[in-house]
Structures are given as structure tokens and as C-alpha cells.
Amino acid sequence: MTLSQQRRFTTPEPDETLDSLAARARPDLDLATAIELIRGWNLHIFLMRRPRGLLLGGDVVFIEPPLI
């Protein structure tokens, strides 16, 4: 059986902010672009949570778009 390709993700480090996570997870992009992409791929974190954008250690943060 062949395993299917999985979408890349990461989990936040202790006390990590969105800015530092974006810089760590997507160093290939400028920071503003990386932040906007991560927000768009993780609406479950950035729309529903208060305060908005609070990262918890158990969060699964996708760092690439959905696989088609």
C-alpha cells in the first residue's frame, strides 16, 4: 500500500506568536505574505478564537494550501 501525500503542518512553540511561527515555518516567503497565507489556511484559529490569532500548543497549523 502506498501512503498518500500529506499536507505540511507545524505546532506552535511555547509563547510563539503568529509572526514568529510564520518566519520559522515559511522562511522562503516575506513575512507579510507568510502571515496572510497561514491565516487563510487556518481559519479555525483566526476566525473563531478570542483573542483572535492566539496560538495554543495543541494547535495544528497548516503551512501549505490544501492538497487537491
KENU-336418 format. One line per field, with one value per residue: residue number from 1; residue in three letters; x, y negated, z negated of N, C-alpha, C in turn. Coordinates in steps of 0.001 Angstrom, whole numbers, plus 524288, in hexadecimal, padded with zeros to 5 digits. Last residue first. Layout:
rolo <- c(NUM/...);
sese <- c(Ala/...);
nX <- c(X/...);
nY <- c(Y/...);
nZ <- c(Z/...);
caX <- c(X/...);
caY <- c(Y/...);
caZ <- c(Z/...);
cX <- c(X/...);
cY <- c(Y/...);
cZ <- c(Z/...);
***
This chain:
rolo <- c(68/67/66/65/64/63/62/61/60/59/58/57/56/55/54/53/52/51/50/49/48/47/46/45/44/43/42/41/40/39/38/37/36/35/34/33/32/31/30/29/28/27/26/25/24/23/22/21/20/19/18/17/16/15/14/13/12/11/10/9/8/7/6/5/4/3/2/1);
sese <- c(Ile/Leu/Pro/Pro/Glu/Ile/Phe/Val/Val/Asp/Gly/Gly/Leu/Leu/Leu/Gly/Arg/Pro/Arg/Arg/Met/Leu/Phe/Ile/His/Leu/Asn/Trp/Gly/Arg/Ile/Leu/Glu/Ile/Ala/Thr/Ala/Leu/Asp/Leu/Asp/Pro/Arg/Ala/Arg/Ala/Ala/Leu/Ser/Asp/Leu/Thr/Glu/Asp/Pro/Glu/Pro/Thr/Thr/Phe/Arg/Arg/Gln/Gln/Ser/Leu/Thr/Met);
nX <- c(7ECC5/7EF85/7EEFD/7FBB0/8037A/8034B/7F9F6/7FB36/7F4CC/7F699/7FAA4/7FE23/7F765/7F6E6/7EDBB/7E7C1/7DFBF/7DE6E/7D5BF/7D386/7CF7E/7D6F9/7E08F/7DF19/7D99D/7DF6C/7E94C/7EBDA/7EC1D/7F4D6/7FCA0/7FC2B/7FEDA/8091E/80E72/80DBE/813B3/81DDB/8207B/82443/82AA5/827F8/81E77/8201C/824B0/81DB9/81485/81759/8189F/80E37/8082F/810B7/812D3/81294/8188A/8155C/80A99/80CC3/80A43/80909/80627/7FDF9/80304/800F3/7FE1D/8057D/8024D/80348);
nY <- c(7B608/7B1A6/7A488/79DFD/79E54/79F0F/7A005/7A302/7A7C4/7A4C2/7A63E/79C5C/79216/784EE/77BB0/7771D/76F98/7740B/77BF0/782AB/78300/77F88/78486/78F5A/7922B/78E93/7908F/78C55/7819A/780F4/783DC/77B30/772DA/775DD/775C4/76B16/766A9/76B6A/771DC/77F98/7870F/78935/78D4E/78F73/7864C/77E65/78250/781F4/7773A/773B5/778FB/77CB4/785C7/78A70/795F3/79775/79D4F/7A6F6/7A88B/7AF3F/7B32A/7BD92/7C94A/7D2D1/7DFFC/7EBAB/7F776/8048B);
nZ <- c(80DC7/8011C/7FC63/7FAD9/7EF13/7E4A1/7DA86/7CDE7/7C3A0/7B631/7AC61/7A927/7AFCF/7B355/7B6B2/7BE6D/7B639/7A90F/7B00F/7BC1E/7C647/7CD63/7CBEB/7CB43/7D416/7DC68/7E130/7EA93/7E84D/7E18B/7E898/7EF7F/7E8BE/7E5C4/7EF6B/7F1FF/7E9E0/7EB51/7F775/7F782/7F36C/7E956/7E3CC/7D932/7D4EA/7D7AA/7D31D/7C881/7C70D/7C920/7C1B7/7B707/7ACD4/7A2ED/7A7B2/7B577/7BC52/7C621/7D3E5/7E03E/7ED53/7F10F/7F6A6/8005E/7FC58/7FD2B/8034D/80000);
caX <- c(7E84C/7F116/7ECCF/7F627/802F0/80707/7FB92/7FB5F/7F721/7F493/7F826/801EB/7F7E4/7F8C2/7F066/7ED1B/7E0B7/7DF7E/7D661/7D60B/7CC41/7D1B4/7E07E/7E1F1/7D7D3/7DB09/7E811/7EBAE/7E844/7EF8A/7FB8B/7FB1A/7F9C3/80500/80E0B/80B4B/80E41/81AB8/820ED/820C6/82B1C/82C3E/81EBD/81DCC/82725/82341/814D4/81615/81D2C/812BC/80768/80CCF/813E8/8123C/81672/8190A/80D4B/80A23/80DB7/806FB/809F9/7FEA3/80056/803C1/7FCF4/80346/80530/80000);
caY <- c(7B74E/7B4CA/7A9D3/79E45/79E8C/79B57/7A18D/79E6E/7A99F/7A35D/7AAAD/7A085/795A5/78A25/77E21/7787D/77174/76FF5/776D0/7823D/784BE/77D50/77EDA/78C93/79432/78B63/79227/79205/783AA/77F82/78729/78076/772EC/77526/77A9D/76F0D/7651E/76C4F/76D4B/77B48/78615/78577/78BD1/79371/78B6F/77DE7/7818D/786EC/77AA9/771AD/77A1B/77960/7840C/784B3/79319/797E7/798C7/7A564/7A7F5/7AC48/7B1BC/7B7E0/7C67F/7CE20/7DB3C/7E76E/7F297/80000);
caZ <- c(8112C/80598/7FCBA/7FC43/7F4BC/7E6D9/7DFD4/7D152/7C87C/7BB5C/7AEF1/7AA3A/7AB68/7B4AB/7B24D/7BFA9/7BB87/7ACE8/7AD96/7B70A/7C1ED/7CD75/7CC5A/7C722/7CF0C/7DA9B/7DBD6/7EA5F/7EBFA/7DFBF/7E410/7F158/7EB5E/7E1DC/7EC5D/7F550/7EAA3/7E6A3/7F416/7F8E4/7F906/7EA25/7E953/7DC8A/7D438/7D914/7D8CA/7CAF7/7C680/7CC01/7C73D/7B98B/7B22B/7A356/7A333/7B11D/7BA1F/7C14E/7CF6D/7DBD5/7E953/7F0C5/7F27B/7FEC0/7FF46/7FA0A/803A2/80000);
cX <- c(7E8E3/7EC3D/7EEB0/7F42B/7FD2B/80757/7FF10/7FD6A/7F6C0/7F797/7F604/7FFA7/7FB81/7F96C/7F1EB/7F035/7E689/7E11D/7DA78/7D650/7CE86/7CEAA/7DB15/7E0B7/7DA8C/7D8F5/7E3AA/7E9EE/7E7B2/7EB5D/7F62F/7F9B4/7F85C/7FFA2/809A1/80A7C/80B49/814F4/81CDC/821EF/827CF/82D15/82305/81E52/82537/82608/81A83/8168B/81C29/81762/80C1A/80C36/80F61/81365/816D1/816A1/81118/80D32/80A55/80B37/80769/8025E/801A0/80083/80022/8024A/80279/80386);
cY <- c(7BCB8/7B62D/7AC97/7A3DF/79F2A/79BC3/79D59/7A033/7A50F/7A61E/7A987/7A53B/79A20/78D53/783AE/77AD6/77285/77255/77748/77CA1/78386/77E7E/77C6B/786C0/79180/78D2B/78EE2/79410/7898B/781EC/785E3/78413/77861/77588/77A45/77419/76929/76B06/76DE4/77687/7817C/78415/787CF/79249/78F56/7832C/7812D/78680/78008/77564/77846/77B06/780C5/78299/78D26/7950D/79A46/7A0D8/7A6E8/7ABD0/7AE62/7B68F/7C0B1/7CB35/7D6AA/7E2A9/7EE6F/7FB1F);
cZ <- c(8134B/808B4/8019C/7FC57/7F60A/7ECC9/7E221/7D6A2/7CC42/7BFAF/7B453/7AD05/7ACF0/7AFB4/7B3D4/7BB33/7BC5F/7B222/7A95E/7B52C/7BC87/7C87F/7CCC0/7C74E/7CA75/7D557/7D991/7E511/7EBCC/7E338/7E1CF/7ECD3/7ED5A/7E46A/7E860/7F253/7EDE8/7E771/7EFC4/7F581/7FAD7/7EFEA/7EA4B/7E258/7D845/7D8C4/7DA99/7D0DF/7C8E2/7CBB6/7CA6B/7BF3C/7B437/7A8C8/7A3F3/7AC73/7B5BD/7BEFF/7CAA1/7D7AE/7E51E/7EC4A/7F2AC/7FAAD/7FD1E/7FD6C/8005A/80000);
***
